[in-house]
Amino acid sequence: MARPSEADSPAADAPEVSPHEDRILRALRQITRATDLHSRRLAQAHQLTSPQLVCLRQLRTDGELTPSVLARKVSLSQATVTGILDRLAARSLLTRVRSQHDRRRVKLALTAEGERVADSAPSALHERFAARLAALPPDGQARIADVLDQIVEMMVDDPGGQGGGRGRSVRG
């Protein structure tokens, strides 16, 4: 009976594995874990999750936005942003205002309290990371941002963020 050759084995069809793959995966897991822990601490200390803070700060920066534009700008799904907006509105941190011209269109606006919270809340980034990042020269910060953008491009189905999500819902 003939033995299958190496070319016939499933491993022959598999892509070549980078020698750095395990190290990269560990680093991504550590980043995810640190981000999750920071978000939990932020929620405990300020009753605000990282995704909620990111939405507040985006509205503070841009002023009135529609929910779909906000979702795209903060790279979250429309469904996730809707839940975040419900929780922020329940706390009177933002309002939803219907357009006078098109009642289907809704604009989001921060309340005075929402602006205060957006201005006074700590960074959505891990404090130590934010401090160390700020200490780097601008070109060092840009290199990190460029590498992270490249990682996102390599990992997500929708690199431009036009779909509004990153393949998973982040509860906020």
C-alpha positions, 0 to 999 in steps of 0.5 A: 500500500502506498504511503501519502507523500508530504505534499498530500498532507494537510500541513502542506497546504497550511501557510508558513507560520511566522517565528514571531507569531506566538510572541505577537499573540501574547503581546496582543493578549496582554494589551487586551487584558490591560485594556479590559482591566483599565476599563473596569477600574474606570467604570468602578471609579467614575461610573463610566466605561472606556467606550462610553468615555470615548463616545463622550470625548468624540462628541466633545471634540466634534459637537453634534453628530448622528449616531451612525457617524459617531459609531464610525468615528469611534470604531464601534458597531451601530448596535453597541453605540446605541446601547452606550447612548441609551446609558449616557442619555439615562445619566443626562450626559447627552441628548438626542435631538430630532431634525426639524427637516427630517424627523427620522434623523437624530443628532446627538449633543452633550449636555453641560454635565456631559461636557463636564464629565468628558473634560474631567474624566481620566484618559481612556488609555491606561494611565501608565501607558498614557504617561509613557506615550506622552513622554515620547517625542512626537515621531516616537508616538507617530511610529507607535500609532503607525504600527497599531494602524498596520496591526488593525489593517491586518486583523480586521475585515473592514480596515477603513471602519466603514462598517462601524465595527471591529467584528465584535461588540464591545459592551459599553 
